[in-house]
């Protein structure tokens, strides 16, 4: 098994003392350098630090939400929106949970422990409890002044079904706590690639309006794409050939 060794030498940026803070910054710079070996070669040089062109015409895909496409996307997005969101905490021996919780029944615990993707969160915990009161739950319930939790989840899935992408703009208060979530149409949001950090941010475009967003202001949901590292592909795009034929037949009949 290989390993990386960090050897100390004087650097004016860090100072001469090899304290914990200096070690952290050296590791951070090292990780950034290693990451940039990949992120610096994902797109062409001229495409960094500017809005990356959409690989598909998302406006066309959104406008194709008709006929059987509408039936399928509505069914999927509405069923997902009905799903109850639960927040769990993994308990370790001797640790006290500073939140209002309730016990989880045995059947649900077995289900959670058997989920492979939860292993990193459950770790060596001996018990699981459900948190019933938390700011994150409040935010996902009271999304903003004009949308509720059903709207949030339905639109998020609907946009992914049609374009493969969905975006949340997370509004934060003066101390950095999220207080609102807004779903942004995917045909108006553009990813800005970064050579060092992979994603530098996002740009909202509508008409002549352009609004830049920092990377941590946007949550980007996307389905996997075989051709793009930054944008997703949708189920609708996968059957676009069949849809176009059927649509043309209906138009000219």
Buried (B, 14 or more C-beta within 10 A) or exposed (E): EEEEEEEEEEEEEBEEEBEEEBEEEBEEEEEEEEBBEEBBEBBEEEBBEEBBEBBBEBBEBBEBBEEEBEEBBBEBBBEBBEEEEEBBBBBEEEEEEEEEBEEBEEEBBEEBEEEEEBEEEBEEBEEBBBBEEBEEBEBBEBBBEEBEBEBBBBBBBBBBBBBBBBBBBBEEEEEEEBBBBBBBBBBBBBBBBBBEEBBBBBBBEEEEEEEEBEBEBBEBBBBEBEEBBBBBBBBBBEEBEEBEEBBEEEEEE
